[in-house]
């Protein structure tokens, strides 16, 4: 069984893009062969909490079942993706300030054995439809800028926009994904009115000098910095292919990457730079302050 619980017919205040969002969510669920729906039942919420704990490799649940129950009861977003009737992953979000009409997506994950099926995408498509149904125009969330696959998914596939660089946002998390290093995050926002038919692509860097890449993977996988030309409009900020493997096998190199990306990305944001996307070859495409049409996007 696949599909979603999003109502096809919605109220008069729901924007026209909602129908496109429902269609997209249904397609994504069908492609992943899962059912994505809101979760309210106490036993299912306990299972979701346990699965998220397993995914994060944590000793303490990242979201306790009692908190999930309270969030769901209060009308926030708590969803699960079911494969053959079994919970394969889920997503949890809560509303921001009423004036912002924003949902903050706090956590989303899929069990390791269910990876590469498109379940994560199906969850985000469901979240988009649910939020539009509830009068929300924007979803925000944070992610570790060192995780290349998440950067590609969030910025290239979904078309979300990076808004700020947040050093050590959660403090030391000490779990199987984050390790014991600082929890730097990129804050991103997702404009739900944008169709997912043609997600934005990062601006091409082929015409820019190679020196416009200010951070690359050097010898032995170490971060290698480069001074950009003074007139560079776009800069490439590289990240390692698999930071999680580095944290396990070479924590010293992983920490060097954290320091390098924090220094460069933090400076670019403070100078009015704007992330234009993520190149699938492994780097952020960043417009410098003088060339950023939107100005300092990290000012929110």
Helices and strands as residue ranges (DSSP letters): E 3-4, H 17-32, E 35-38, H 42-56, H 65-73, E 77-83, E 86-95, G 98-100, E 102-110, G 112-114, H 119-133, E 138-143, H 148-151, I 152-157, E 161-166, E 185-191, G 210-212, E 213-217, G 219-221, E 223-225, E 234-238, H 243-249, H 251-270, E 274-279, E 283-287, G 289-291, G 297-299
